[in-house]
Amino acid sequence: MSYLKFDKNLLINLDQSLTKEMLRTNQAGAYHCTSLVGCNTRKQHGLLVIPIEEMDGKSHVLLSSLDETVIQHGAPFNLGIHRYKGGAISPAGHKYIREFDCEGVPRMTYRVGGVILTKEKIFISQENRILIRYTLVEAHSATTLRFRPFLAFREVNELCMANNAINREINPVANGVSTCLYKGFPTLYMQFNHKPVWVDEPNWYNGVEYVKDLERGVPYCEDLWVPGYFEIPIKKGESVIFSAGVSEVNPRNLTKMYTAEIASRTPRTSFFNCLKNSAKQFYMRRGDGMYVISGFPWGVVLARNTFMAVPGLTLAIDHRADYEAIMGTALKALTRFADTGELSKTIKGIDLPDIPLWAIWAIQQYAKTIGNDAARELYMENVAQLVDYILRGGHPNLFIDGETGLISTDGHLQPASWMNSMLNGAPVVRRTGKLVEFNALWYNALMFAAALAEGNESLEERRQAWLAQAKKMEKPFVDTFLNESGYLYDFVDGTFAEPSVRPNMAIAIGLDYSPLDRRQRKSVLDVVTRELLTPKGLRTLSPKSYGYRPNYLGSPEEREFAMHNGPARPWLIGFYADAYLRVFGLSGVGYIDRMLIGFEEEMTQGCIGSLSQLYDGNPPYTGRGAVSHATNVAEVLRAVRSLKRFDNY
């Protein structure tokens, strides 16, 4: 039995099936994303969505969808499904669906009378090309398949309106056609492994409605261009492969290409394998390096997300080479900024104040997984440079207090930390001054750098300086952040100490090195467990704190306000698990194992096989935001890896 299989009872119920989404990527920035039944519910959905560097570097929907029609005895049965303005569903192809199986490649099974047809979709790695294989499993009479492409040619966050500016030209290519609707876009090639008949039938399909955007209070209706359709006869037992890409392919190679790509896939037969597949979808290889996309369907490459996520996305699934490639690219950009102030064109936010701290933490995870010797050889210089960069006051928004050794940052006008939502040009959560996780990460960085440099005579003087700096801030950290209620203030700015119970204290107690002793860590852990822990991660704000907003719903402004004021974040479970296991040791393994069950349930919800960006802070903890988020997948994987340190697990 498949780990990810959905039967017709769920699939034909659109109230259920339209809430579930699927995602496939090519590990080069392109993706395919839609609902489980193939009805696009977001403007970012599409069959072929690719970044176009020549235009603006953003992702663009070229091919929105492909409607399939089964024809027997002259009677057409359209398997497509679209939602039009007012909620009308046409055609209603979902009524022919019998099963959806996502163990290997996504496979939909349709039944139309005596016809049984399967459809399987796969992205070609490192190439902007999606392949769809149709196999006629059963048929009692002559059968023809008709394919009608819906074209968008637009940026993912925009919408297309019917216009006369499109290029209507259709050019024949081997076993297919090519077209390009607007100047500046790449040409789209649509081809088959069998020769089709192309029929010109140009039309705008007006009023396509995206229900998720409607719910989000943003523009949600567009028009799509359909230039015509393909027809191909198909026999029982025969397969037809459709290719959509930005370059022409030899049709004879499509079967071989499809078979080779399937062989490289890890079957989604378990919770771990689902997350492993999801982790690899965030990789993005380009000519100048390797990156991590923050999430889908609207993610970009972010410095903070990269350093937070790279250990879980790579080391937790034994992809050491990918870790080294991603870190090599990111550290190069960070070093360039530290040396010259130059920003990265690809990695956004490289100048944020906590980036050096997260970079050192990411290297620390490499040392813990691969070993200190390997970490010294590859990253000792980076760690030393970054620590000294902070010590000398090199970062424009990190300041060391000479008396206490604590670091502060200015977050009045722009968000300084990962709680970065903005409303009316100002931070929603105005965290400024001495932030608890900044100082915890800084102490951890100093101690880790000293440990890594141990035995290196050329670094001994600097090592002693790092240890002295860490020692200097131990008592001030406790005096500044630990309050009488037994938890940590979120930030301290002058004489003001923020009393709201937030999860940043979980980062502080989850790090390997901490100024807090075991008793103090347990006290903080108890508060986090009692007020922040949910089956989907840690809440961003305690329900007991002022301003709690558990549901990420409503207008864009309402959602922006709620983002860090209640909804739960799965990635924080990684630090929570580390803290719990550090406090309770072997006796805590079973508890953390049970906590992870809440994430396994999500494998069949939201974006199947992955984790959403955030979850409502109250039951039923519905997933919201981006359908697949890198830091969430990464840290849950790292939590699983942490459990494996115990022999009996």
C-alpha positions, -999 to 999 in steps of 0.1 A, spaced: 0 0 0 13 34 -9 22 59 18 6 87 -2 -25 74 -19 -59 91 -22 -90 74 -34 -119 88 -55 -141 95 -25 -117 123 -14 -107 134 -49 -142 140 -62 -150 160 -31 -136 194 -41 -141 208 -6 -113 183 4 -92 178 -27 -88 215 -36 -72 221 -2 -44 196 -10 -16 206 -33 14 190 -50 48 203 -59 76 193 -82 108 212 -89 138 208 -112 164 219 -86 172 249 -108 144 272 -98 116 259 -120 85 242 -105 51 226 -112 25 232 -85 -13 227 -85 -41 211 -64 -43 174 -61 -70 172 -89 -52 195 -112 -74 226 -107 -51 256 -101 -62 275 -70 -34 301 -68 -20 325 -94 14 309 -86 2 275 -97 12 262 -131 24 232 -151 56 249 -161 68 278 -140 104 290 -146 127 318 -135 137 341 -164 170 357 -156 171 377 -188 139 396 -177 139 401 -140 151 369 -124 115 362 -111 95 331 -117 70 332 -146 41 309 -155 44 298 -191 21 268 -193 -7 272 -168 -24 238 -174 -31 211 -200 -66 198 -205 -69 162 -216 -99 148 -234 -107 112 -240 -126 106 -273 -144 74 -281 -170 70 -309 -168 107 -315 -179 115 -279 -154 137 -259 -149 133 -222 -128 162 -208 -106 153 -179 -96 189 -172 -109 210 -143 -111 248 -139 -129 271 -115 -144 302 -132 -157 334 -118 -185 328 -94 -173 294 -84 -184 275 -115 -165 243 -122 -160 236 -159 -151 210 -171 -157 187 -142 -129 162 -150 -126 153 -113 -156 131 -116 -136 106 -137 -107 104 -112 -104 70 -94 -71 73 -76 -41 96 -70 -8 79 -59 23 100 -51 47 73 -39 71 76 -68 60 101 -94 25 117 -91 1 93 -109 -35 100 -115 -59 72 -126 -90 81 -146 -119 59 -156 -143 69 -185 -167 41 -192 -145 12 -203 -114 34 -206 -88 34 -178 -61 61 -183 -31 70 -161 -12 102 -160 22 106 -145 42 139 -142 79 144 -137 104 173 -139 137 169 -157 165 177 -132 184 209 -140 163 216 -171 132 237 -176 111 208 -189 82 188 -176 72 154 -190 37 139 -187 32 102 -195 -3 90 -204 -8 52 -205 -40 36 -218 -45 7 -194 -78 -4 -207 -100 4 -237 -126 -17 -256 -127 5 -288 -106 30 -307 -95 59 -285 -81 93 -292 -65 118 -267 -70 155 -272 -47 180 -254 -56 217 -250 -28 240 -235 -37 270 -214 -10 296 -217 -2 325 -193 33 339 -200 33 362 -169 51 367 -136 38 345 -109 23 373 -88 5 390 -116 -26 381 -136 -32 379 -173 -61 398 -190 -73 392 -225 -55 415 -249 -45 420 -285 -8 424 -278 -1 386 -278 18 369 -306 -6 344 -320 20 327 -342 23 289 -339 54 273 -354 56 236 -362 85 216 -346 92 179 -344 61 162 -331 46 194 -318 45 232 -319 63 262 -304 50 296 -294 59 328 -275 31 351 -265 52 382 -257 86 396 -266 113 389 -240 99 356 -229 115 323 -239 98 302 -266 76 273 -252 80 240 -270 52 215 -267 61 181 -282 51 144 -280 69 111 -285 43 103 -311 33 126 -340 1 145 -331 -23 165 -353 -24 202 -343 -57 220 -348 -57 258 -347 -86 270 -325 -75 302 -308 -96 315 -279 -93 334 -247 -108 315 -217 -120 343 -195 -126 345 -158 -104 317 -145 -107 321 -107 -81 312 -81 -100 304 -48 -69 306 -26 -62 342 -38 -99 350 -33 -96 338 3 -64 359 8 -81 391 -3 -58 396 -33 -67 398 -71 -78 363 -81 -93 362 -116 -75 360 -150 -79 351 -187 -58 324 -203 -49 319 -240 -56 286 -257 -42 286 -292 -56 252 -303 -53 216 -294 -34 184 -302 -49 150 -311 -32 116 -309 -47 81 -313 -37 57 -286 -39 19 -282 -44 -2 -252 -11 -7 -234 5 22 -252 20 53 -236 21 89 -249 47 113 -235 41 151 -236 70 175 -231 68 212 -223 101 231 -222 120 261 -233 141 242 -258 133 218 -285 139 181 -278 143 151 -300 110 132 -296 128 99 -299 146 107 -266 115 114 -245 109 78 -234 145 73 -224 146 107 -207 115 98 -187 128 64 -176 162 78 -165 146 105 -144 123 80 -126 153 59 -117 168 87 -97 137 92 -75 134 82 -38 100 66 -33 78 84 -7 72 53 14 78 69 48 77 101 67 115 105 64 115 98 27 88 124 21 108 150 39 140 139 21 123 144 -13 109 177 -1 144 188 11 160 182 -23 132 203 -40 147 234 -24 181 230 -40 188 254 -68 219 249 -90 230 277 -113 262 283 -132 277 305 -104 269 282 -75 243 263 -55 215 279 -34 185 272 -13 151 285 -23 132 297 8 99 281 -2 73 275 -28 54 288 -47 67 323 -41 100 318 -24 134 334 -33 170 328 -21 173 344 14 206 345 34 190 338 67 168 309 55 198 294 37 220 292 68 191 281 90 180 254 66 212 240 50 222 216 78 187 199 78 183 200 40 216 183 34 234 168 64 203 152 79 198 133 47 235 124 42 241 150 13 274 163 25 285 174 -10 254 195 -14 260 211 20 295 221 10 284 234 -24 256 255 -8 277 268 20 306 276 -4 283 298 -24 267 315 6 299 320 25 315 336 -5 287 361 -7 289 368 31 326 372 30 323 397 1 298 417 20 320 417 52 351 428 32 336 453 8 299 459 17 289 445 -17 254 429 -17 247 396 -35 225 398 -65 211 363 -59 211 359 -21 188 385 -5 194 399 29 231 390 32 235 423 51 211 415 79 228 416 114 222 380 124 235 364 92 271 359 104 257 343 136 235 318 116 264 311 93 286 300 122 257 279 136 254 262 103 291 253 103 287 240 138 261 215 126 286 204 100 312 198 127 288 178 148 278 156 118 310 152 98 335 159 125 357 187 139 387 178 117 367 182 85 351 214 98 385 229 107 399 221 73 371 236 54 356 263 76 380 274 104 391 304 85 355 314 78 345 310 115 376 330 127 369 358 102 332 361 111 338 361 148 365 388 145 343 407 121 317 410 148 343 417 175 358 446 157 324 461 150 325 455 113 288 450 108 269 482 105 240 470 126 257 449 153 271 466 184 291 451 213 286 466 247 321 471 261 310 465 297 288 434 293 300 419 260 263 416 249 254 426 213 226 448 203 210 459 170 187 486 157 153 472 147 132 504 151 127 511 114 136 478 97 132 443 111 165 429 123 155 393 130 135 365 114 104 381 128 103 404 98 67 412 89 61 448 79 29 469 80 26 505 69 63 507 64 72 496 99 80 464 117 50 446 131 71 431 159 95 459 168 124 439 182 154 462 189 183 465 213 196 433 228 177 404 212 178 371 231 186 348 202 213 372 189 231 370 221 226 333 226 239 327 191 269 351 197 279 332 229 275 299 210 296 312 181 324 323 204 325 290 223 323 270 191 351 290 174 373 284 205 366 247 204 373 244 167 406 263 170 418 242 199 453 229 192 459 254 164 490 274 177 485 302 151 450 309 164 457 305 202 459 342 209 426 348 191 411 317 207 419 330 242 403 364 232 371 345 221 369 326 253 374 357 274 346 375 254 323 346 260 332 345 297 325 382 300 290 379 288 279 349 308 266 366 339 252 397 320 233 374 298 216 357 327 210 390 345 196 407 314 173 380 300 163 356 327 133 370 347 117 360 379 90 340 361 117 316 349 117 324 312 138 348 290 128 383 279 125 384 241 146 416 239 159 443 262 162 479 250 177 502 275 156 499 306 127 482 288 125 444 289 99 428 265 79 403 286 59 387 258 65 349 257 80 342 223 99 312 209 133 330 205 141 318 239 139 282 226 167 290 202 187 302 232 183 270 252 186 247 222 222 258 213 252 236 222 268 263 243 247 285 266 253 309 295 224 291 312 229 261 335 208 230 332 183 241 359 178 275 341 174 258 308 147 235 322 129 264 337 127 281 303 119 248 286 89 244 309 75 278 299 80 271 262 63 237 266 34 251 285 27 282 264 42 278 230 43 241 220 17 228 195 16 196 173 29 218 145 58 236 161 61 265 185 37 294 185 53 328 177 35 343 207 19 329 238 -19 329 240 -14 346 274 5 375 258 -11 407 246 -18 408 208 -21 370 203 -35 363 168 -36 325 162 -51 325 127 -32 336 96 -64 347 78 -80 378 64 -67 407 43 -30 410 35 -27 436 63 -44 412 88 -22 383 78 9 405 80 0 415 116 -8 379 126 23 363 110 45 365 141 19 370 167 5 335 172 8 311 143 31 281 149 64 276 131 76 240 126 113 249 122 115 259 159 109 222 168 145 216 159 158 239 187 130 227 211 141 190 205 178 199 211 169 217 243 146 189 255 171 162 248 199 182 264 178 186 296 163 151 298 187 130 278 176 95 269 143 98 288 132 126 265 135 106 233 101 91 234 85 125 241 102 141 211 93 111 189 57 117 198 60 154 190 70 145 155 38 126 149 21 159 144 43 166 114 39 131 99 1 138 98 9 168 75 23 145 48 -12 140 35 -24 176 41 -16 209 25 13 203 1 15 165 3 48 152 14 60 186 27 53 213 54 36 247 50 52 280 60 32 283 92 2 268 110 -26 284 130 -17 286 166 -50 271 177 -67 238 167 -70 224 141 -36 240 134 -44 245 97 -14 251 74 -11 286 58 13 306 37 38 291 13 28 254 7 64 241 11 89 259 33 127 251 35 134 259 71 104 238 83 114 208 64 150 212 73 146 215 111 121 187 114 146 165 95 173 177 119 151 169 149 148 133 135 185 132 131 189 144 167 169 114 179 191 91 160 220 100 183 205 77 208 213 41 201 179 27 212 159 49 189 
